[in-house]
Amino acid sequence: MRMLKQFYFLWICLLCTGSLFAQAVPKLRIDPANAYGGTISDYFDQVDYIPLETTKESLFGQISQLIITDSSMVVTDDDTKAVLFFTPDGKFIRKVKTGEQSYPRIHYDRTAHTITLNVYNFNTEKTVTTYYDLTGNKFGDKTVFKNSSKEGRMPFGNNFFLTAEGCHYGTDDKPKDSVFNLLKVYKGDSVYKAFLPYNQKDNPALCGLVGGIWPRYLPEQGQTYVATPFDFNVYRITTDTAEKLYQVVFPLSRTMDKDIRETKNIAMIDSLRKDHRWRKEHIITGISNILIKNNYFIFKIDAATYSWGYGSENSKQYNFIYNLASGRLSSIERMLPDSANAFLPIMDGFRASIDGLGYQDGFFYSSVSALRLFTVKEATADKKPVYNAIMQNFFKQGSRKSNPVVVRMKIKDEKK
């Protein structure tokens, strides 16, 4: 009997130990201050520059949003309050004006081949949704896409959609003692799966200050990636699973104070939200724009607030490539142009850093202003850069006031 009890106790211990091991995930210890730079050609083996055609009608200031579709490039400009459609090689198609006192935002439904335009009017405090095809032709006013991105849904294919609903609660509201899932998978109009449960009462700081997550990149090969705020657990999301892959560990000085993360004091959280005392540029609240490709873990850090400007200082590094095999961390902001891309930059300014790189069908995307490109051209003349035919024509026909140039990049097939 005694031996049976000992065996039973040992069996229980082994089960518990096995469970603990099953839950353990690799920790990626990352310090953004120690990120390397290197040259652009160290990481990208293809860099293409696509000027957006400049005409009297198509002229705009800077890209607020950039969406790459199978048959177009679609941009928004918050200054001119417009949505502009260009061909994949940058030829202007058409422009949609959204009106003064408006805030336009676009979404791409890859399944329905639709661009959804949501326009918030600051005067009426209402949002109007309009649907366009990929080249800017408006669908009829009575056309309804039930599963379109007007509800924030990301198409997963086969009538599946991913939506981020979060656990946010408003200032002066009381957190509820109930479970909110940060992500839900819909099949048609019905909830199919729910992932990443959080309770507002148990997690008042996370739900009150951050509120949720959003996978920016469209699913590729049936999967996308997210990371939870504050603890930086990285998940691979499919229609059926949320698999925890890694936990990113940042230096203590870059993370939210434990007293704030774990507080249950709602009055303190409300006070922090009202006076923004917790918003410090060195504090990392989450990571986004996640892609795991070959041995690369590519991501952007989400800061509580962002440092104005663009440069190599520690406080201005947001976009990174981490080599999972070697442990080498590289900052995209610190990468230097070289002869392979005619010494031209691949990102430009504050907005580019905080938005990060776009990604579609194996290519990363960003944009650079014409002003920056002409300035760099003059500054690097002594290096005798060799421009391809497209950029030769851009510098010959364009000017510092021309439309921005879209940059398309393919990362090296790194497997070591």
Solvent accessible surface area in square Angstrom, and as a share of the most:
residue,aa,sasa,rsa
1,M,168,0.75
2,R,186,0.68
3,M,158,0.71
4,L,113,0.56
5,K,128,0.54
6,Q,103,0.46
7,F,133,0.55
8,Y,129,0.49
9,F,139,0.58
10,L,100,0.50
11,W,121,0.43
12,I,62,0.32
13,C,51,0.30
14,L,114,0.57
15,L,94,0.47
16,C,72,0.43
17,T,59,0.34
18,G,38,0.37
19,S,54,0.35
20,L,126,0.63
21,F,152,0.63
22,A,86,0.67
23,Q,125,0.56
24,A,71,0.55
25,V,37,0.21
26,P,77,0.49
27,K,111,0.47
28,L,14,0.07
29,R,167,0.61
30,I,4,0.02
31,D,46,0.24
32,P,0,0.00
33,A,39,0.30
34,N,105,0.54
35,A,9,0.07
36,Y,117,0.44
37,G,14,0.14
38,G,32,0.30
39,T,44,0.26
40,I,3,0.01
41,S,33,0.21
42,D,74,0.38
43,Y,18,0.07
44,F,5,0.02
45,D,92,0.47
46,Q,68,0.30
47,V,31,0.18
48,D,34,0.18
49,Y,9,0.03
50,I,14,0.07
51,P,30,0.19
52,L,3,0.02
53,E,64,0.29
54,T,60,0.35
55,T,52,0.30
56,K,202,0.86
57,E,99,0.44
58,S,0,0.00
59,L,87,0.43
60,F,12,0.05
61,G,46,0.44
62,Q,94,0.42
63,I,19,0.10
64,S,7,0.04
65,Q,42,0.18
66,L,37,0.19
67,I,25,0.13
68,I,23,0.12
69,T,9,0.05
70,D,87,0.45
71,S,50,0.32
72,S,1,0.00
73,M,4,0.02
74,V,0,0.00
75,V,0,0.00
76,T,0,0.00
77,D,0,0.00
78,D,32,0.17
79,D,106,0.55
80,T,50,0.29
81,K,40,0.17
82,A,0,0.00
83,V,2,0.01
84,L,0,0.00
85,F,1,0.00
86,F,0,0.00
87,T,39,0.23
88,P,66,0.42
89,D,94,0.49
90,G,1,0.01
91,K,117,0.50
92,F,38,0.16
93,I,48,0.24
94,R,84,0.31
95,K,63,0.27
96,V,25,0.14
97,K,121,0.51
98,T,24,0.14
99,G,35,0.33
100,E,135,0.61
101,Q,92,0.41
102,S,1,0.01
103,Y,90,0.34
104,P,0,0.00
105,R,45,0.16
106,I,2,0.01
107,H,63,0.28
108,Y,15,0.06
109,D,3,0.02
110,R,77,0.28
111,T,71,0.41
112,A,37,0.29
113,H,101,0.45
114,T,0,0.00
115,I,1,0.00
116,T,0,0.00
117,L,6,0.03
118,N,23,0.12
119,V,23,0.13
120,Y,72,0.27
121,N,44,0.22
122,F,107,0.45
123,N,111,0.57
124,T,80,0.47
125,E,125,0.56
126,K,140,0.59
127,T,77,0.45
128,V,97,0.56
129,T,49,0.28
130,T,27,0.16
131,Y,20,0.08
132,Y,18,0.07
133,D,38,0.20
134,L,17,0.08
135,T,44,0.26
136,G,4,0.04
137,N,70,0.36
138,K,115,0.49
139,F,67,0.28
140,G,49,0.48
141,D,126,0.65
142,K,193,0.82
143,T,47,0.27
144,V,99,0.57
145,F,42,0.17
146,K,134,0.57
147,N,32,0.16
148,S,1,0.00
149,S,6,0.04
150,K,85,0.36
151,E,85,0.38
152,G,29,0.28
153,R,21,0.08
154,M,8,0.04
155,P,10,0.06
156,F,22,0.09
157,G,25,0.24
158,N,137,0.70
159,N,73,0.37
160,F,30,0.13
161,F,9,0.04
162,L,0,0.00
163,T,7,0.04
164,A,30,0.23
165,E,88,0.39
166,G,12,0.12
167,C,2,0.01
168,H,109,0.49
169,Y,13,0.05
170,G,25,0.24
171,T,60,0.35
172,D,96,0.50
173,D,74,0.38
174,K,155,0.66
175,P,22,0.14
176,K,130,0.55
177,D,102,0.53
178,S,48,0.31
179,V,95,0.55
180,F,58,0.24
181,N,31,0.16
182,L,0,0.00
183,L,0,0.00
184,K,47,0.20
185,V,0,0.00
186,Y,27,0.10
187,K,102,0.43
188,G,11,0.11
189,D,89,0.46
190,S,72,0.47
191,V,78,0.45
192,Y,87,0.33
193,K,75,0.32
194,A,46,0.35
195,F,19,0.08
196,L,16,0.08
197,P,89,0.56
198,Y,33,0.12
199,N,22,0.12
200,Q,6,0.03
201,K,111,0.47
202,D,85,0.44
203,N,45,0.23
204,P,2,0.01
205,A,0,0.00
206,L,12,0.06
207,C,0,0.00
208,G,1,0.01
209,L,13,0.07
210,V,51,0.29
211,G,5,0.05
212,G,20,0.19
213,I,27,0.14
214,W,110,0.39
215,P,4,0.02
216,R,89,0.33
217,Y,13,0.05
218,L,36,0.18
219,P,20,0.13
220,E,55,0.24
221,Q,170,0.76
222,G,42,0.40
223,Q,48,0.21
224,T,5,0.03
225,Y,13,0.05
226,V,5,0.03
227,A,4,0.03
228,T,3,0.02
229,P,4,0.02
230,F,20,0.08
231,D,53,0.27
232,F,6,0.02
233,N,19,0.10
234,V,0,0.00
235,Y,28,0.11
236,R,66,0.24
237,I,0,0.00
238,T,35,0.21
239,T,27,0.16
240,D,68,0.35
241,T,67,0.39
242,A,33,0.26
243,E,81,0.36
244,K,79,0.33
245,L,26,0.13
246,Y,40,0.15
247,Q,41,0.18
248,V,1,0.01
249,V,43,0.25
250,F,11,0.04
251,P,39,0.25
252,L,155,0.77
253,S,83,0.54
254,R,32,0.12
255,T,17,0.10
256,M,7,0.03
257,D,83,0.43
258,K,121,0.51
259,D,115,0.60
260,I,26,0.13
261,R,69,0.25
262,E,96,0.43
263,T,18,0.11
264,K,121,0.51
265,N,80,0.41
266,I,36,0.18
267,A,76,0.59
268,M,59,0.27
269,I,0,0.00
270,D,17,0.09
271,S,44,0.28
272,L,6,0.03
273,R,30,0.11
274,K,121,0.51
275,D,70,0.36
276,H,101,0.45
277,R,131,0.48
278,W,12,0.04
279,R,104,0.38
280,K,100,0.43
281,E,69,0.31
282,H,80,0.36
283,I,11,0.05
284,I,0,0.00
285,T,13,0.07
286,G,7,0.07
287,I,6,0.03
288,S,23,0.15
289,N,9,0.05
290,I,5,0.03
291,L,10,0.05
292,I,35,0.18
293,K,53,0.23
294,N,68,0.35
295,N,36,0.19
296,Y,7,0.03
297,F,0,0.00
298,I,7,0.04
299,F,3,0.01
300,K,9,0.04
301,I,0,0.00
302,D,38,0.20
303,A,10,0.08
304,A,5,0.04
305,T,51,0.30
306,Y,60,0.23
307,S,13,0.08
308,W,200,0.70
309,G,20,0.20
310,Y,68,0.26
311,G,18,0.17
312,S,71,0.46
313,E,92,0.41
314,N,76,0.39
315,S,42,0.27
316,K,35,0.15
317,Q,1,0.01
318,Y,3,0.01
319,N,4,0.02
320,F,0,0.00
321,I,3,0.02
322,Y,23,0.09
323,N,19,0.10
324,L,48,0.24
325,A,64,0.49
326,S,80,0.52
327,G,38,0.37
328,R,107,0.39
329,L,15,0.07
330,S,1,0.01
331,S,0,0.00
332,I,4,0.02
333,E,11,0.05
334,R,45,0.16
335,M,12,0.05
336,L,115,0.57
337,P,42,0.26
338,D,24,0.12
339,S,82,0.53
340,A,81,0.63
341,N,11,0.06
342,A,8,0.06
343,F,35,0.15
344,L,1,0.01
345,P,8,0.05
346,I,8,0.04
347,M,2,0.01
348,D,34,0.17
349,G,20,0.20
350,F,43,0.18
351,R,71,0.26
352,A,17,0.13
353,S,1,0.01
354,I,38,0.19
355,D,48,0.25
356,G,8,0.07
357,L,6,0.03
358,G,16,0.15
359,Y,19,0.07
360,Q,15,0.07
361,D,76,0.39
362,G,15,0.14
363,F,45,0.19
364,F,2,0.01
365,Y,16,0.06
366,S,10,0.06
367,S,25,0.16
368,V,1,0.01
369,S,39,0.25
370,A,2,0.01
371,L,98,0.49
372,R,76,0.28
373,L,0,0.00
374,F,26,0.11
375,T,64,0.37
376,V,24,0.14
377,K,70,0.30
378,E,114,0.51
379,A,78,0.60
380,T,15,0.09
381,A,63,0.49
382,D,117,0.61
383,K,113,0.48
384,K,165,0.70
385,P,25,0.16
386,V,130,0.75
387,Y,28,0.11
388,N,80,0.41
389,A,79,0.61
390,I,96,0.49
391,M,4,0.02
392,Q,102,0.45
393,N,83,0.43
394,F,15,0.06
395,F,21,0.09
396,K,163,0.69
397,Q,129,0.57
398,G,26,0.25
399,S,55,0.35
400,R,96,0.35
401,K,172,0.73
402,S,19,0.12
403,N,1,0.00
404,P,6,0.04
405,V,0,0.00
406,V,0,0.00
407,V,0,0.00
408,R,67,0.24
409,M,0,0.00
410,K,90,0.38
411,I,10,0.05
412,K,75,0.32
413,D,95,0.49
414,E,48,0.21
415,K,139,0.59
416,K,185,0.78
